[in-house]
Structures are given as structure tokens and as C-alpha cells.
Amino acid sequence: MPTYNWEGKSNVGELKKGELVAESVSIARIQLRKLRIAPTRIREKKDPAASRFSFRRRIPEKNIVIFTRQFATMINAGLPLVQCLGILAAQEENPVFFKVISQVKGDVESGQSLAEALKKHPRVFNDLFTNLVEAGEAGGILDVILTRLSNYIEKLQKLKKKVKGAFVYPTVVVGVALMVLAIILIFVIPVFEKLFSDVGQALPLPTQVVIELSRFVKKNILFLGVGLGFIAILIRNFYRTPAGKYLVDDFSLRLPIFGPLLR
């Protein structure tokens, strides 16, 4: 059973806080009332290991689509929010998404709106999702909004598959070209270098440049690999920041050939 951190006031108005183990937020609230404490805040205690695990595991968009569509169907059928979330959590097979839905259910039980509970998980539910849910709650058309969201996510998922499929061929071609170039520089050019040295004649400048490049790559292949990997990690971490994402995307869209393709 989960552990909850709570804050509240005693029957004499004294502020108190602590931890307790309960099956849900509602059960925790009942236990506190039996202790003559009026709870003002109840929140599930986070497990650091579970947080690291959920950070590394991504939730497939397919699961979010199914969750949204089934949620809309249940709301349209007249089921309460908490009951809908409980059913959806019980049938969710992804352990990370199960934990997210359970936390949303607990927040809704504690009195928060659905949009507020969803906004606590920005890696799963983006701003568009949460803002539309908030509008649906305010307008009393939550089932309509969730249906439209599920349709939108499905179309977006199909578009992403098409874009990824279109990038497969050029990616494979570029990858094979880089592998062939590396093999030529490391294994083929040294053989020709030996043949040219046996001839004893001065080599043209382009040939000398290629031979020097081959020597450099062969001598520093390990450092080049580590350096490229380090640069890739730096770019990835930089891209995760708002300013970095803007700069990298702006640079990508300005590229002569790939810019129009990305756009």
C-alpha cells in the first residue's frame, strides 16, 4: 500500500503533519478524521527509485490514445471521474503509465480538478492535452474534448510514422556511405600509400591530403569515436532546454537541403 504525507489541523487548531499508510487518499482522509485531524493536504510519498525508473521509461503514444478514447466513452456513459480512472488504471499493462493514472486518480480524489492532476505529469500529457481538458471541464463537454483529443493523437501518430518511414532510406544511405568512407580511410588508403611510396614519385596535392587524412583517422580512431559520442550527448542535453531547442530547430530549418525537407 502507498504511503502518504499529510498536513492538517487538530481539533484545537494546532498544525500537524506526518505520514500514514492507506489504500487510497480517501481512506487516508477517513483515518485522519478518526484521529480528530482535519486534513489540508494529502499527497502520496514519492519513491526516488520509481521516479528514476519512470523517467527512463517512455509511455507509447498508443497507450495514451487508448486511455483517452476509453476515458471519453466512460465519461459519455455517465461514470464518475474517479471510477473511470480506477478502471483505466486497473487494465493498464504499462507499469509507468499505471503509476501515472493512479497518481491522477489520487489527486482527483483529494479534490483537485482533472486538468490540475494531469498537469503534474507534463512528460505524459502536454500543454495542449491539459488545456483542452481544462476547457472541457469548464464547458461541461469533457467527453467531446477527449474524443477529439484521441482522434488528434491518432492522426499525429500516423503522420509521425509516415515521416519516419520517409527518413529511413536517406538515413540508411548516409550511414552506409559513412561506413564505406571509414573502411576506405582505415584499410584501403594505407595499401595505396605503400604502393605510392614504392614508386618514389611526388604525389598530387589531393592524393597527399587523402593520405594524411587516412593517417589521422587511423591514429585517432578511438578519440574520434569518444569525441563524437560526447558531442552528441552535449547536443542532446542542450536540445532539451527551451533555448537550445529553439536554436537547434532554427538552425535545422535554415539548412540548404534538409531545411525544406524538415519544414
ZINOR-V908158 format. One record per backbone hydrogen bond with DSSP energy under -0.5 kcal/mol. CO is the residue of the C=O (numbers start at 1). NH is the residue of the N-H. If there is no record, write none. Layout:
co = (CO & CO)
nh = (NH & NH)
//
This chain:
co = (2 & 3 & 4 & 5 & 6 & 7 & 7 & 8 & 9 & 10 & 14 & 16 & 18 & 20 & 24 & 25 & 26 & 27 & 28 & 29 & 30 & 31 & 32 & 33 & 36 & 37 & 38 & 41 & 43 & 46 & 47 & 48 & 49 & 50 & 51 & 52 & 53 & 56 & 58 & 60 & 60 & 61 & 62 & 63 & 64 & 65 & 66 & 67 & 68 & 69 & 70 & 71 & 72 & 73 & 74 & 75 & 80 & 81 & 82 & 83 & 84 & 85 & 86 & 87 & 89 & 93 & 94 & 95 & 96 & 97 & 98 & 99 & 100 & 101 & 102 & 103 & 104 & 105 & 106 & 107 & 108 & 113 & 114 & 115 & 117 & 118 & 121 & 121 & 124 & 126 & 127 & 128 & 129 & 130 & 131 & 132 & 133 & 134 & 135 & 136 & 136 & 141 & 142 & 143 & 144 & 145 & 146 & 147 & 148 & 149 & 150 & 151 & 152 & 153 & 154 & 155 & 156 & 157 & 158 & 159 & 160 & 161 & 162 & 163 & 164 & 165 & 165 & 166 & 167 & 168 & 169 & 170 & 171 & 172 & 173 & 174 & 175 & 176 & 177 & 178 & 179 & 180 & 181 & 182 & 183 & 183 & 184 & 187 & 188 & 188 & 189 & 190 & 191 & 192 & 193 & 194 & 195 & 196 & 196 & 204 & 205 & 206 & 207 & 208 & 209 & 210 & 211 & 212 & 213 & 214 & 215 & 216 & 220 & 221 & 222 & 223 & 224 & 225 & 226 & 227 & 228 & 229 & 230 & 231 & 232 & 233 & 234 & 235 & 236 & 238 & 241 & 242 & 243 & 244 & 245 & 246 & 247 & 248 & 249 & 250 & 251 & 252 & 255 & 257 & 258 & 259)
nh = (22 & 45 & 20 & 43 & 18 & 40 & 41 & 16 & 38 & 13 & 10 & 8 & 6 & 4 & 28 & 29 & 30 & 31 & 32 & 33 & 34 & 35 & 37 & 36 & 11 & 39 & 9 & 7 & 5 & 48 & 51 & 52 & 53 & 54 & 55 & 56 & 57 & 58 & 60 & 63 & 64 & 65 & 66 & 67 & 68 & 69 & 70 & 71 & 72 & 73 & 74 & 75 & 76 & 77 & 79 & 78 & 84 & 85 & 86 & 87 & 88 & 89 & 90 & 91 & 92 & 95 & 98 & 99 & 100 & 101 & 102 & 103 & 104 & 105 & 106 & 107 & 108 & 109 & 110 & 112 & 111 & 117 & 118 & 119 & 120 & 121 & 124 & 125 & 126 & 130 & 131 & 132 & 133 & 134 & 135 & 136 & 137 & 138 & 139 & 140 & 141 & 145 & 146 & 147 & 148 & 149 & 150 & 151 & 152 & 153 & 154 & 155 & 156 & 157 & 158 & 159 & 160 & 161 & 162 & 163 & 164 & 165 & 166 & 167 & 168 & 168 & 169 & 170 & 171 & 172 & 173 & 174 & 175 & 176 & 177 & 178 & 179 & 180 & 181 & 182 & 183 & 184 & 185 & 186 & 187 & 188 & 189 & 191 & 191 & 192 & 193 & 194 & 195 & 196 & 197 & 198 & 199 & 200 & 201 & 208 & 209 & 210 & 211 & 212 & 213 & 214 & 215 & 216 & 217 & 218 & 219 & 220 & 224 & 225 & 226 & 227 & 228 & 229 & 230 & 231 & 232 & 233 & 234 & 235 & 236 & 237 & 238 & 239 & 240 & 241 & 245 & 246 & 247 & 248 & 249 & 250 & 251 & 252 & 253 & 254 & 254 & 255 & 259 & 261 & 262 & 263)
//
